[in-house]
Protein backbone atom coordinates (compact mmCIF):
# COMPACT_ATOMS: atom_id res chain seq x y z
CA UNK A 1 0.00 0.00 0.00
CA UNK A 2 1.32 3.43 -0.92
CA UNK A 3 0.38 6.37 1.27
CA UNK A 4 0.66 9.98 0.10
CA UNK A 5 1.98 12.74 2.34
CA UNK A 6 2.55 16.44 1.54
CA UNK A 7 6.29 16.56 2.12
CA UNK A 8 9.54 17.19 0.27
CA UNK A 9 12.66 15.04 0.52
CA UNK A 10 13.88 16.28 3.89
CA UNK A 11 15.14 14.49 6.97
CA UNK A 12 11.65 14.72 8.46
CA UNK A 13 9.90 13.17 5.47
CA UNK A 14 12.56 10.50 5.17
CA UNK A 15 12.17 9.58 8.83
CA UNK A 16 8.39 9.39 8.43
CA UNK A 17 8.83 7.00 5.55
CA UNK A 18 11.32 4.72 7.17
CA UNK A 19 9.57 4.42 10.50
CA UNK A 20 7.36 2.14 8.42
CA UNK A 21 10.17 -0.38 8.61
CA UNK A 22 9.74 -0.57 12.36
CA UNK A 23 6.07 -1.36 11.90
CA UNK A 24 7.00 -4.06 9.41
CA UNK A 25 9.52 -5.82 11.64
CA UNK A 26 8.07 -9.13 10.55
CA UNK A 27 10.00 -8.62 7.32
CA UNK A 28 13.13 -9.53 9.22
CA UNK A 29 13.60 -13.15 10.22
CA UNK A 30 15.47 -13.22 13.53
CA UNK A 31 17.45 -16.31 12.69
CA UNK A 32 20.43 -14.38 11.26
CA UNK A 33 22.97 -12.33 13.24
CA UNK A 34 22.29 -9.18 11.25
CA UNK A 35 20.07 -8.00 8.42
CA UNK A 36 20.94 -5.81 5.47
CA UNK A 37 18.98 -2.76 4.39
CA UNK A 38 20.23 -1.32 1.12
CA UNK A 39 19.22 2.17 -0.02
CA UNK A 40 19.49 3.08 -3.69
CA UNK A 41 19.69 6.85 -4.15
CA UNK A 42 19.05 8.49 -7.48
CA UNK A 43 21.61 11.25 -6.95
CA UNK A 44 25.28 11.05 -5.96
CA UNK A 45 26.62 10.71 -2.43
CA UNK A 46 27.28 14.46 -2.13
CA UNK A 47 23.76 15.42 -3.22
CA UNK A 48 22.42 17.75 -0.50
CA UNK A 49 19.56 15.45 0.53
CA UNK A 50 21.56 12.21 0.58
CA UNK A 51 23.22 12.69 3.97
CA UNK A 52 19.94 13.82 5.54
CA UNK A 53 18.07 10.79 4.26
CA UNK A 54 20.80 8.37 5.33
CA UNK A 55 20.91 9.86 8.82
CA UNK A 56 17.13 9.63 9.17
CA UNK A 57 17.09 6.03 7.98
CA UNK A 58 19.83 5.01 10.38
CA UNK A 59 18.05 6.70 13.27
CA UNK A 60 14.77 4.93 12.48
CA UNK A 61 16.42 1.54 12.02
CA UNK A 62 18.36 1.89 15.28
CA UNK A 63 15.16 2.54 17.24
CA UNK A 64 14.63 -1.21 17.74
CA UNK A 65 17.86 -2.51 19.25
CA UNK A 66 16.55 -6.07 19.27
CA UNK A 67 16.91 -6.25 15.47
CA UNK A 68 20.57 -6.01 14.35
CA UNK A 69 20.72 -4.20 11.02
CA UNK A 70 23.54 -3.24 8.68
CA UNK A 71 22.62 -0.24 6.54
CA UNK A 72 24.29 0.45 3.20
CA UNK A 73 23.68 3.11 0.56
CA UNK A 74 24.54 3.06 -3.14
CA UNK A 75 24.11 5.83 -5.70
CA UNK A 76 22.71 5.57 -9.22
CA UNK A 77 23.80 9.05 -10.42
CA UNK A 78 21.79 8.75 -13.60
CA UNK A 79 21.35 12.51 -13.95
CA UNK A 80 25.14 12.95 -14.01
CA UNK A 81 25.95 10.05 -16.35
CA UNK A 82 24.11 8.37 -19.19
CA UNK A 83 21.12 6.71 -17.52
CA UNK A 84 21.55 3.35 -19.24
CA UNK A 85 25.27 3.14 -18.53
CA UNK A 86 24.79 4.25 -14.93
CA UNK A 87 22.11 1.60 -14.38
CA UNK A 88 24.15 -1.25 -15.83
CA UNK A 89 27.31 -0.18 -14.00
CA UNK A 90 25.56 0.00 -10.63
CA UNK A 91 23.81 -3.33 -11.20
CA UNK A 92 27.12 -5.05 -11.93
CA UNK A 93 28.75 -3.37 -8.92
CA UNK A 94 25.97 -4.46 -6.55
CA UNK A 95 25.98 -7.99 -7.97
CA UNK A 96 29.67 -8.40 -7.12
CA UNK A 97 29.74 -6.43 -3.88
CA UNK A 98 26.79 -8.16 -2.20
CA UNK A 99 27.11 -11.63 -3.72
CA UNK A 100 27.95 -13.16 -0.31
CA UNK A 101 25.32 -11.19 1.62
CA UNK A 102 21.55 -11.48 1.67
CA UNK A 103 19.75 -8.17 1.19
CA UNK A 104 16.58 -8.11 3.31
CA UNK A 105 15.03 -4.76 2.30
CA UNK A 106 15.71 -2.33 -0.54
CA UNK A 107 14.90 1.37 -0.15
CA UNK A 108 14.42 3.22 -3.45
CA UNK A 109 14.88 6.96 -3.05
CA UNK A 110 13.16 8.79 -5.94
CA UNK A 111 11.51 7.51 -9.07
CA UNK A 112 14.60 6.59 -11.15
CA UNK A 113 15.95 4.58 -8.21
CA UNK A 114 12.72 2.59 -8.07
CA UNK A 115 12.92 2.00 -11.81
CA UNK A 116 16.45 0.67 -11.33
CA UNK A 117 15.38 -1.64 -8.52
CA UNK A 118 12.45 -3.02 -10.51
CA UNK A 119 14.48 -3.42 -13.71
CA UNK A 120 17.14 -5.48 -11.91
CA UNK A 121 14.97 -7.11 -9.26
CA UNK A 122 14.98 -10.63 -10.64
CA UNK A 123 18.77 -10.80 -10.59
CA UNK A 124 19.78 -8.54 -7.69
CA UNK A 125 16.78 -8.47 -5.34
CA UNK A 126 14.56 -11.52 -5.93
CA UNK A 127 11.53 -11.50 -3.59
CA UNK A 128 13.09 -8.67 -1.53
CA UNK A 129 10.61 -6.14 -0.07
CA UNK A 130 10.93 -2.61 -1.47
CA UNK A 131 10.30 0.62 0.43
CA UNK A 132 9.82 3.51 -1.99
CA UNK A 133 9.84 7.29 -1.64
CA UNK A 134 8.91 9.28 -4.72
CA UNK A 135 6.44 11.44 -6.59
CA UNK A 136 5.17 8.98 -9.22
CA UNK A 137 5.44 5.33 -10.11
CA UNK A 138 7.75 4.77 -13.10
CA UNK A 139 5.94 3.70 -16.25
CA UNK A 140 8.20 0.65 -16.41
CA UNK A 141 6.66 -0.59 -13.16
CA UNK A 142 3.43 -1.47 -14.97
CA UNK A 143 0.99 -2.77 -12.38
CA UNK A 144 2.02 -2.37 -8.75
CA UNK A 145 4.71 -4.98 -8.03
CA UNK A 146 4.52 -7.40 -5.13
CA UNK A 147 6.17 -6.55 -1.81
CA UNK A 148 6.25 -2.81 -2.51
CA UNK A 149 5.31 -0.19 0.06
CA UNK A 150 6.36 3.33 0.95
CA UNK A 151 5.39 6.97 1.06
CA UNK A 152 4.51 9.05 -1.99
CA UNK A 153 5.83 12.56 -1.52
CA UNK A 154 3.24 15.26 -1.98
CA UNK A 155 3.94 18.34 -4.07
CA UNK A 156 3.01 21.98 -3.55
CA UNK A 157 3.30 23.22 -7.12
CA UNK A 158 -0.35 24.19 -7.38
CA UNK A 159 -0.42 25.87 -3.99
CA UNK A 160 2.77 27.79 -4.75
CA UNK A 161 1.36 29.07 -8.03
CA UNK A 162 -1.91 30.08 -6.37
CA UNK A 163 -0.03 32.03 -3.70
CA UNK A 164 2.15 33.76 -6.29
CA UNK A 165 -0.90 34.83 -8.30
CA UNK A 166 -2.58 36.13 -5.14
CA UNK A 167 0.47 38.23 -4.34
CA UNK A 168 0.77 39.43 -7.95
CA UNK A 169 -2.84 39.78 -9.22
CA UNK A 170 -1.80 41.67 -12.36
CA UNK A 171 0.07 38.64 -13.73
CA UNK A 172 -0.82 37.75 -17.30
CA UNK A 173 1.59 34.88 -17.96
CA UNK A 174 3.43 32.31 -15.88
CA UNK A 175 6.63 30.75 -17.16
CA UNK A 176 7.46 27.43 -15.55
CA UNK A 177 10.88 25.82 -15.28
CA UNK A 178 10.40 22.11 -14.63
CA UNK A 179 12.82 20.30 -16.86
CA UNK A 180 14.58 16.98 -16.72
CA UNK A 181 14.14 15.68 -13.15
CA UNK A 182 12.57 12.48 -14.47
CA UNK A 183 9.88 11.83 -17.04
CA UNK A 184 7.34 10.70 -14.46
CA UNK A 185 8.03 13.67 -12.17
CA UNK A 186 7.91 16.15 -15.06
CA UNK A 187 4.57 14.76 -16.23
CA UNK A 188 3.16 14.81 -12.69
CA UNK A 189 4.10 18.46 -12.21
CA UNK A 190 2.75 19.58 -15.57
CA UNK A 191 -0.48 17.66 -15.20
CA UNK A 192 -1.19 19.20 -11.79
CA UNK A 193 -0.39 22.73 -12.92
CA UNK A 194 -2.29 22.49 -16.21
CA UNK A 195 -5.43 21.26 -14.45
CA UNK A 196 -5.32 23.91 -11.73
CA UNK A 197 -4.60 27.14 -13.55
CA UNK A 198 -7.18 28.68 -15.85
CA UNK A 199 -6.62 32.29 -14.85
CA UNK A 200 -3.38 32.85 -16.72
CA UNK A 201 -1.47 31.32 -19.59
CA UNK A 202 1.21 28.80 -18.63
CA UNK A 203 4.36 28.43 -20.70
CA UNK A 204 7.11 25.91 -20.00
CA UNK A 205 10.70 27.00 -20.55
CA UNK A 206 12.43 23.89 -21.89
CA UNK A 207 15.92 25.15 -22.68
CA UNK A 208 18.36 22.29 -22.01
CA UNK A 209 21.17 24.46 -20.61
CA UNK A 210 21.31 26.83 -17.66
CA UNK A 211 22.55 29.61 -19.91
CA UNK A 212 19.54 29.10 -22.16
CA UNK A 213 17.16 29.22 -19.19
CA UNK A 214 18.75 32.41 -17.87
CA UNK A 215 18.61 34.09 -21.28
CA UNK A 216 14.94 33.13 -21.67
CA UNK A 217 14.08 34.47 -18.20
CA UNK A 218 15.79 37.79 -18.92
CA UNK A 219 13.72 38.18 -22.09
CA UNK A 220 10.30 37.60 -20.50
CA UNK A 221 7.64 40.28 -21.04
CA UNK A 222 6.19 42.48 -18.27
CA UNK A 223 3.45 41.12 -16.01
CA UNK A 224 5.06 37.68 -16.00
CA UNK A 225 5.87 35.29 -13.17
CA UNK A 226 8.54 32.62 -13.11
CA UNK A 227 7.73 29.41 -11.23
CA UNK A 228 10.99 27.52 -10.72
CA UNK A 229 10.57 23.86 -9.76
CA UNK A 230 13.81 22.27 -10.99
CA UNK A 231 16.25 22.20 -13.86
CA UNK A 232 18.51 19.24 -14.57
CA UNK A 233 21.15 18.96 -17.29
CA UNK A 234 22.86 16.08 -19.05
CA UNK A 235 26.18 17.95 -18.81
CA UNK A 236 25.87 19.98 -15.61
CA UNK A 237 29.44 21.27 -15.37
CA UNK A 238 29.93 23.28 -12.19
CA UNK A 239 26.17 23.51 -11.52
CA UNK A 240 25.36 19.94 -10.55
CA UNK A 241 22.10 20.32 -8.65
CA UNK A 242 18.75 21.97 -9.26
CA UNK A 243 18.93 24.06 -6.10
CA UNK A 244 22.11 25.72 -7.42
CA UNK A 245 20.21 26.97 -10.46
CA UNK A 246 17.38 28.58 -8.48
CA UNK A 247 19.37 31.64 -7.26
CA UNK A 248 20.52 32.31 -10.83
CA UNK A 249 16.92 32.24 -12.07
CA UNK A 250 15.83 34.56 -9.26
CA UNK A 251 18.59 37.04 -10.09
CA UNK A 252 17.80 36.96 -13.79
CA UNK A 253 14.09 37.50 -13.22
C-alpha positions in Angstrom: 0.0 0.0 0.0 1.3 3.4 -0.9 0.4 6.4 1.3 0.7 10.0 0.1 2.0 12.7 2.3 2.6 16.4 1.5 6.3 16.6 2.1 9.5 17.2 0.3 12.7 15.0 0.5 13.9 16.3 3.9 15.1 14.5 7.0 11.7 14.7 8.5 9.9 13.2 5.5 12.6 10.5 5.2 12.2 9.6 8.8 8.4 9.4 8.4 8.8 7.0 5.5 11.3 4.7 7.2 9.6 4.4 10.5 7.4 2.1 8.4 10.2 -0.4 8.6 9.7 -0.6 12.4 6.1 -1.4 11.9 7.0 -4.1 9.4 9.5 -5.8 11.6 8.1 -9.1 10.6 10.0 -8.6 7.3 13.1 -9.5 9.2 13.6 -13.1 10.2 15.5 -13.2 13.5 17.5 -16.3 12.7 20.4 -14.4 11.3 23.0 -12.3 13.2 22.3 -9.2 11.2 20.1 -8.0 8.4 20.9 -5.8 5.5 19.0 -2.8 4.4 20.2 -1.3 1.1 19.2 2.2 0.0 19.5 3.1 -3.7 19.7 6.8 -4.2 19.1 8.5 -7.5 21.6 11.2 -6.9 25.3 11.0 -6.0 26.6 10.7 -2.4 27.3 14.5 -2.1 23.8 15.4 -3.2 22.4 17.8 -0.5 19.6 15.5 0.5 21.6 12.2 0.6 23.2 12.7 4.0 19.9 13.8 5.5 18.1 10.8 4.3 20.8 8.4 5.3 20.9 9.9 8.8 17.1 9.6 9.2 17.1 6.0 8.0 19.8 5.0 10.4 18.0 6.7 13.3 14.8 4.9 12.5 16.4 1.5 12.0 18.4 1.9 15.3 15.2 2.5 17.2 14.6 -1.2 17.7 17.9 -2.5 19.3 16.6 -6.1 19.3 16.9 -6.2 15.5 20.6 -6.0 14.3 20.7 -4.2 11.0 23.5 -3.2 8.7 22.6 -0.2 6.5 24.3 0.5 3.2 23.7 3.1 0.6 24.5 3.1 -3.1 24.1 5.8 -5.7 22.7 5.6 -9.2 23.8 9.0 -10.4 21.8 8.8 -13.6 21.4 12.5 -14.0 25.1 13.0 -14.0 26.0 10.1 -16.3 24.1 8.4 -19.2 21.1 6.7 -17.5 21.5 3.3 -19.2 25.3 3.1 -18.5 24.8 4.2 -14.9 22.1 1.6 -14.4 24.2 -1.2 -15.8 27.3 -0.2 -14.0 25.6 0.0 -10.6 23.8 -3.3 -11.2 27.1 -5.1 -11.9 28.7 -3.4 -8.9 26.0 -4.5 -6.5 26.0 -8.0 -8.0 29.7 -8.4 -7.1 29.7 -6.4 -3.9 26.8 -8.2 -2.2 27.1 -11.6 -3.7 28.0 -13.2 -0.3 25.3 -11.2 1.6 21.6 -11.5 1.7 19.8 -8.2 1.2 16.6 -8.1 3.3 15.0 -4.8 2.3 15.7 -2.3 -0.5 14.9 1.4 -0.2 14.4 3.2 -3.4 14.9 7.0 -3.0 13.2 8.8 -5.9 11.5 7.5 -9.1 14.6 6.6 -11.2 15.9 4.6 -8.2 12.7 2.6 -8.1 12.9 2.0 -11.8 16.5 0.7 -11.3 15.4 -1.6 -8.5 12.5 -3.0 -10.5 14.5 -3.4 -13.7 17.1 -5.5 -11.9 15.0 -7.1 -9.3 15.0 -10.6 -10.6 18.8 -10.8 -10.6 19.8 -8.5 -7.7 16.8 -8.5 -5.3 14.6 -11.5 -5.9 11.5 -11.5 -3.6 13.1 -8.7 -1.5 10.6 -6.1 -0.1 10.9 -2.6 -1.5 10.3 0.6 0.4 9.8 3.5 -2.0 9.8 7.3 -1.6 8.9 9.3 -4.7 6.4 11.4 -6.6 5.2 9.0 -9.2 5.4 5.3 -10.1 7.8 4.8 -13.1 5.9 3.7 -16.2 8.2 0.7 -16.4 6.7 -0.6 -13.2 3.4 -1.5 -15.0 1.0 -2.8 -12.4 2.0 -2.4 -8.7 4.7 -5.0 -8.0 4.5 -7.4 -5.1 6.2 -6.6 -1.8 6.3 -2.8 -2.5 5.3 -0.2 0.1 6.4 3.3 1.0 5.4 7.0 1.1 4.5 9.1 -2.0 5.8 12.6 -1.5 3.2 15.3 -2.0 3.9 18.3 -4.1 3.0 22.0 -3.5 3.3 23.2 -7.1 -0.4 24.2 -7.4 -0.4 25.9 -4.0 2.8 27.8 -4.7 1.4 29.1 -8.0 -1.9 30.1 -6.4 0.0 32.0 -3.7 2.2 33.8 -6.3 -0.9 34.8 -8.3 -2.6 36.1 -5.1 0.5 38.2 -4.3 0.8 39.4 -8.0 -2.8 39.8 -9.2 -1.8 41.7 -12.4 0.1 38.6 -13.7 -0.8 37.8 -17.3 1.6 34.9 -18.0 3.4 32.3 -15.9 6.6 30.8 -17.2 7.5 27.4 -15.5 10.9 25.8 -15.3 10.4 22.1 -14.6 12.8 20.3 -16.9 14.6 17.0 -16.7 14.1 15.7 -13.2 12.6 12.5 -14.5 9.9 11.8 -17.0 7.3 10.7 -14.5 8.0 13.7 -12.2 7.9 16.2 -15.1 4.6 14.8 -16.2 3.2 14.8 -12.7 4.1 18.5 -12.2 2.8 19.6 -15.6 -0.5 17.7 -15.2 -1.2 19.2 -11.8 -0.4 22.7 -12.9 -2.3 22.5 -16.2 -5.4 21.3 -14.5 -5.3 23.9 -11.7 -4.6 27.1 -13.5 -7.2 28.7 -15.8 -6.6 32.3 -14.8 -3.4 32.8 -16.7 -1.5 31.3 -19.6 1.2 28.8 -18.6 4.4 28.4 -20.7 7.1 25.9 -20.0 10.7 27.0 -20.5 12.4 23.9 -21.9 15.9 25.1 -22.7 18.4 22.3 -22.0 21.2 24.5 -20.6 21.3 26.8 -17.7 22.6 29.6 -19.9 19.5 29.1 -22.2 17.2 29.2 -19.2 18.8 32.4 -17.9 18.6 34.1 -21.3 14.9 33.1 -21.7 14.1 34.5 -18.2 15.8 37.8 -18.9 13.7 38.2 -22.1 10.3 37.6 -20.5 7.6 40.3 -21.0 6.2 42.5 -18.3 3.5 41.1 -16.0 5.1 37.7 -16.0 5.9 35.3 -13.2 8.5 32.6 -13.1 7.7 29.4 -11.2 11.0 27.5 -10.7 10.6 23.9 -9.8 13.8 22.3 -11.0 16.3 22.2 -13.9 18.5 19.2 -14.6 21.1 19.0 -17.3 22.9 16.1 -19.0 26.2 18.0 -18.8 25.9 20.0 -15.6 29.4 21.3 -15.4 29.9 23.3 -12.2 26.2 23.5 -11.5 25.4 19.9 -10.5 22.1 20.3 -8.7 18.8 22.0 -9.3 18.9 24.1 -6.1 22.1 25.7 -7.4 20.2 27.0 -10.5 17.4 28.6 -8.5 19.4 31.6 -7.3 20.5 32.3 -10.8 16.9 32.2 -12.1 15.8 34.6 -9.3 18.6 37.0 -10.1 17.8 37.0 -13.8 14.1 37.5 -13.2 
